[in-house]
């Protein structure tokens, strides 16, 4: 499998002719749409990459999709600004076996999209007007790798009770919990034996907003990936990472912590 595009890879006017299974395009559009309605898609010789943030810059999502994940891939490096909602609407027309064709000519700025017998012409957005965030460069001491579906279920249960979730980790377990003033609460524990990886040199805990985690967790519950790696520590962002499409797509999600002012 070829490597994903490298950061800083040269892009120009470019040309794009790719064909993808509708499942792949749905995954890309649906996950990016958790945070934004506009994205700058960087198509390189070896694959697609993009990074998006929400409007308040609290959460960030980055992905690289190798060219091998596509059915056909003919690209001269190019950046395309896209309204995700328009492509998402078009994908609702796709049948389970339909392919999605994307054809872009930098000379005209038109994006021709074909789904089955439907052909739609989209106008690309000005890529200069779309924020291009950078991933935080952080080192974490603690992490756990566990079932994506089970983590999703725990976060959705927490959302029933409150808007903030406490994540804690020690050498024996990871805990997802929420408690509100009325005395109600949810507590979900994952023992070390239930996870494929657990690294916790010392106990740690941090708090995050379910406003951002809940929509993403619902997507992960849909079978996009079997496992997700969770990394966090006190007053650090949360980092979730997972692979899909037989390892051809690599996803990374960051969420800023909710830091209390209490002593």
Buried (B, 14 or more C-beta within 10 A) or exposed (E): EEEBBEEEBEBEEBBBBBBBBBBBBBBBBBBBBBBBBBBBBBBBBBBBBBBBBBEEEBBBBBBBBBBBBBEEBEBBBBBBBBBBEBBBEBBEEBEEEBBBBBBBBBEEBEBBBBBBEEEBEBEBBEBEEBEEEEEEEEEBBBBBBBBBBBBBBBBBBBBEBBEBBBBBBBEEBBBBBBBEEEEEEBEBEBEBEBBEEBEBEEEBBBBBBBBBBBBBBBBBBEEBBEBBBBBBBEEBBBBBBBBBBEEBBBBBBBBBBBEEEEE
